[in-house]
Amino acid sequence: MIKRTASLLAAVCLSSTVFAQEANDGFIVPLNEDFSKPAQQTAGIGDSLPASNKEAAPAGKFSNLSMGLWVQTQNVNESLIRNVSDSKKKGYEFDNSHFKTEANWWFWGNVSENVFLSSEISVLNFDKTLYQENTYAANVPDVTWADGAQSVAEMFSSPYKKGNDEGLGYFKKMAVNLTTPYVITKFGYGDVGEDSGMSHFDGIFNVIDYKDWNGYTEIKNGPEIQQFGDFKVDAAAGFSDKVDNYGTYDYIDVKYADKAEIAFTFGSSSTEEQLFFYNKTNTNAFSAYAAFNPLENLKLEAHLLGTFGTGDDMELGKDTLAYAGRVSWKAGTWKASIMQSLAGLKVDSVWGSDGEVYDDINANTATTQFDAEKSFADLKTPLTLALDQGFTYTLNDDSDTGAYDGMLSFRTEPYADIDVSELLGKNLTVGVYGVMSFDKLSKNQSEDKNLVTSFNEGGIELVTENAIPFVKKTSFDYAIKREFGDWESGSSYPLNITYHSIMLNSDITDRLSVTFGSVVRDDKTDDKDLTVPFAFAMGASIKDLPLPGKPMLWAHFTYSMFPYTDTNYNLRRYDEENSKYAHRTYLLNELDGSEDNCKYKSRVSLGLVWNL
């Protein structure tokens, strides 16, 4: 009965918005946006607006609408550092050269009193091969330099048509938010940003998370029906293809002042090709969340999550339910929290945590998480000490051996930050952390239930400003990460590989910046000959060149890794790239060379960026 009722609810939510799907090329709306004030920027292309664009324009229909053109053109040259047919053979052979350009015309702001627009239109988007070696036939390149020059020259006959590999003038993102006193309607497509895009809800479990691509239609309660005295109501019903082919995400969240909060959520998705066959294949999740603040510094939370659907053994039961409770406390320079959860083997939030980059459900476990932090701000060297402690008990093992039934894992991560500026007379802050694991093996793994310990990760970060001659600001990160194989005997796991990660970002002046990243890979496995032991990247960027539009010039050289962001001049740290990651880390986001398929490649790249 519950399953049938939920399927009916999903069908009603979906059918109510299906007729808007034709317009789902893009649209968006910020909740509670004060349209009487100038629009504020969202993250993404267009972040570096000229100051004149950020000021309030004269009153008028488009007074808060900003627009600009973002252009990046680059030359990328790749060489092979391992033989394509035998990765154990080393070398350095030039392979290809590409000329790439991307230009996006963006709009952001209020079109009228109740219409908010965020869009990005591709003006140019091409990748021209200037040269491509034929690895399997010496001296017979697939693309000669003459072929490459011709592909570039022929664009001038029709620059916008032949300068767009994916079609002329398509929307990379398009979002419109329509706000009325009682209803807020959102239409969106593409990565329109978490703040301006689809709604999201976090309790103890992350059950409705922002998804950055594909389309959605969402209806929310407007400003006139949000506040009722001390009660605030936030409700949304959304329809999207961001999870599987079709899906709906819905919630109602009621807050009473700063004292209490109750929320109910529902998420559903289907892999069916046709919408009206939704009932044949679907996965659904519901949750109930409650939070109370009985004291000013004390917060109590509880969260229930359940999953059901048309798949095998997807009826509501112990394998498809999760429960969690959390107590949080703050007092002066102290803060702490303890969370306990119990989650079945097949629990899935559908629209929330993905279990890969971050996993706050921890399916098939009983998990305890304790976090504590103490600040000593009055010391000559201000200090913060913290502990991130986790306990995980594996409930079941769906493998054939059942080896992990009853395994108990302890993950402990102490970390600290200290400001030694006053002590040294120069601006310098230091951060450190370390991660240890203690695993009590299950009886199926070891008759004696051995206790296995391992040091998994650790690192140090130094950040300084105006402390080094001729350098404005520098941040340096070193981290070590060790990966292990399955337990065989004794009190330790066999060590597979150790990564030593280094990241340096330095602003020499307001205009000149340099970067350096490196990973040393110490492989202990039988396949160590396939691993490139030393990878590195170095680059520089110069802002406001004396050219039309004052572009930024950047250049970098990489070897067996690609640690840069899409802008090509910023290094990525793992926790910065994955904002949902719950633990401290100073590791580069790129360790094994898999990013952009650069494990066996080296690159020399040069580019210009205009932000007009």
Buried (B, 14 or more C-beta within 10 A) or exposed (E): EEBEEBBEBBBEBBEBBBEBBEBBBBBBBBBEBEBEEBBEBBEBBBEEBEEEBEEEBEEEEBBBBBBBBBBBBBBBBBBBBBBEEEBEEEEEEEBBBBBBBBBBBBBBBBBBEBBBBBBBBBBBBBEBBBBBBEEEEEEEBBBEEEBBBEBBEEBEEEEEEBBBEEEBEEBBBBBBBBBEEEEBBBBBBBBBBBEBBBBBBBBBBBBBBBBBEBBBBBBBBBBEEBEEEEEBEBBBBBBBBBBBBBBBBBBBBBBBEEEBBBBBBBBBBBBBEEBEEBBEBBBBBBBBBBBBBEEEEEBBBBBBBBBBBBEEEBEBEEBBBBBBBBEBBBEEEEBBBBBBBBBBBBBBBBBBBBBEEBBBBBBBBBBBBBBBBBBEEEEEBBBBBBBBBBBBBBBBBEEEEEBBBBBBBBBBBBBBBBBBBEEEEEBBBBBBBBBBBBBBBBEBBBEEBBEBEBEBBBBBBBBBBEBBEEBBBBBBBBBBBBBBEEBEEEEBBEBBBBBBBBBBBBBBEEEBBBBBBBBBBBBBBEEBEBBBEEBBBBBBBBBEBEEEEEBBBBBBBBBBBBBBEEBBBBBBBBBEBBEBEEBBBBBBBBBBBEBBEBBBBBBBBBBBBBBB
